[in-house]
């Protein structure tokens, strides 16, 4: 925890030295709210699914996708891009020479965002509730948190795979972001699955990302409890185990290869 807090403190001081970034992030938050609000005006309410036998607005539906999409971007993008930044700054080799396991370094590089993103997410949901009267059910928060706790390791494993690709191919951070966005969109983040073709809807209903989106909506919009989503949580956990295993293996192979070739800090 001391090592992780050191990473978080370093990144906080770096971020605070560029204060304009906080303003631009706040503007982006307002822009997202406005964009989805007006987009919701174009959506036929009859096309939206119901949760807990009550009508759902498009903004309520999309807000869950925005929240989980932010965590996907953190898990898949931050791990690999932070590793790339250390490469460009010439500090990656120094970090790997310290008595810290590689997975701790990967987690440390994202530790600041693991604190900042939930705070930003809370502000986002609070702004939606206060300004636009978006309604979330407090009774569904425990179930939503359980889904999130199972979902984060799955996404973290994907991020480790992306980091291994960055070590091997040196570039491709933008590709990781594109993959994260594609997974979010095709899993029902912003559009109901009923609008998708049958083959895409089948894939979305059986993959962990789609399960996480749907289960979180059932919890926050329909008031589902932990027993109601325990099946979805179990499936997501199985995927998470496989994702972490593949990510750890890919990272170990990539790190060993770059050390053997002497190209660890080559960019």
C-alpha positions, -999 to 999 in steps of 0.1 A, spaced: 0 0 0 29 23 7 42 18 -29 8 23 -44 3 55 -24 37 68 -37 26 62 -73 -7 80 -65 10 109 -49 34 113 -78 6 113 -104 -15 137 -83 13 162 -81 19 158 -118 -18 163 -126 -20 193 -103 8 210 -121 -14 211 -152 -46 226 -136 -62 234 -169 -67 197 -174 -92 196 -145 -111 225 -162 -112 207 -195 -123 175 -178 -152 194 -161 -162 209 -195 -161 174 -210 -184 162 -182 -209 190 -189 -207 183 -226 -214 146 -221 -245 154 -200 -258 179 -226 -251 156 -255 -269 126 -241 -298 148 -228 -305 162 -263 -299 128 -279 -325 114 -255 -350 138 -270 -347 119 -303 -352 85 -288 -386 68 -288 -393 58 -251 -411 27 -264 -377 13 -276 -362 15 -242 -364 -16 -218 -381 -13 -185 -364 -21 -152 -384 -29 -121 -417 -23 -141 -411 14 -144 -403 34 -175 -367 43 -182 -355 75 -198 -327 74 -223 -305 95 -201 -309 70 -172 -302 41 -196 -271 58 -211 -257 71 -178 -249 35 -167 -231 29 -199 -211 61 -195 -200 51 -159 -190 15 -168 -174 28 -200 -152 51 -179 -140 21 -159 -133 2 -191 -112 31 -204 -93 32 -172 -86 -5 -170 -78 -11 -207 -62 23 -216 -45 36 -185 -24 5 -178 -9 5 -213 -6 42 -219 10 48 -185 36 21 -193 42 38 -226 47 72 -209 73 56 -186 91 43 -216 92 77 -233 104 94 -201 131 68 -197 120 57 -162 105 23 -171 138 4 -166 144 22 -133 110 12 -121 115 -24 -130 149 -25 -112 132 -17 -79 121 -45 -56 85 -42 -67 66 -69 -86 56 -59 -122 19 -63 -114 23 -38 -85 39 -14 -109 10 -18 -133 -15 -12 -105 5 17 -92 6 34 -126 -33 34 -125 -37 40 -87 -43 78 -91 -71 71 -117 -86 44 -95 -93 72 -70 -100 100 -94 -124 82 -118 -148 71 -90 -149 106 -77 -156 120 -111 -182 93 -116 -199 103 -84 -200 139 -95 -214 129 -128 -242 108 -113 -249 135 -87 -252 162 -114 -276 140 -134 -298 135 -104 -298 172 -93 -300 189 -126 -319 165 -149 -339 146 -123 -324 112 -133 -336 87 -107 -314 59 -93 -326 35 -67 -304 34 -35 -316 -2 -28 -297 -14 -59 -263 1 -49 -250 -31 -31 -258 -52 -62 -242 -27 -85 -211 -26 -64 -208 -64 -64 -210 -64 -102 -184 -37 -104 -160 -56 -81 -163 -86 -104 -160 -65 -135 -129 -45 -126 -106 -76 -125 -119 -87 -160 -111 -53 -175 -77 -52 -156 -67 -85 -173 -75 -69 -207 -54 -39 -197 -25 -62 -189 -28 -78 -224 -27 -43 -239 3 -34 -218 21 -65 -231 13 -54 -267 27 -20 -260 60 -35 -246 62 -57 -277 51 -34 -305 60 0 -288 29 17 -303 -8 10 -304 -21 28 -273 -48 44 -295 -58 10 -307 -64 -1 -271 -88 29 -267 -106 20 -299 -110 -16 -288 -125 -4 -254 -149 19 -272 -160 -8 -296 -166 -33 -268 -187 -7 -249 -208 2 -279 -215 -34 -291 -224 -45 -255 -253 -22 -251 -236 7 -233 -255 35 -252 -282 16 -272 -307 -11 -262 -297 -46 -273 -331 -49 -289 -320 -26 -317 -290 -48 -326 -290 -76 -352 -298 -110 -338 -262 -122 -340 -248 -91 -322 -275 -92 -296 -266 -129 -288 -229 -120 -284 -237 -91 -261 -260 -111 -239 -234 -138 -233 -202 -117 -228 -191 -103 -195 -193 -66 -206 -229 -69 -217 -237 -88 -185 -221 -60 -164 -241 -33 -182 -274 -51 -180 -269 -62 -143 -260 -27 -132 -291 -13 -149 -312 -39 -132 -297 -28 -99 -296 10 -102 -328 15 -123 -349 -15 -112 -338 -20 -76 -324 -55 -81 -308 -70 -50 -276 -92 -47 -295 -125 -50 -310 -112 -83 -276 -106 -99 -256 -134 -83 -257 -155 -115 -243 -126 -136 -216 -119 -111 -206 -156 -112 -202 -156 -150 -182 -123 -149 -159 -137 -122 -152 -167 -144 -142 -144 -173 -122 -123 -149 -101 -153 -138 -93 -162 -174 -86 -125 -183 -62 -121 -154 -44 -154 -162 -39 -145 -199 -29 -110 -190 -3 -121 -165 11 -147 -189 12 -122 -218 29 -96 -196 55 -120 -183 63 -132 -218 66 -97 -232 88 -85 -203 111 -115 -206 114 -110 -244 123 -73 -242 148 -79 -214 164 -107 -235 166 -85 -266 178 -55 -246 149 -34 -260 130 -27 -229 134 11 -231 134 13 -269 106 34 -282 
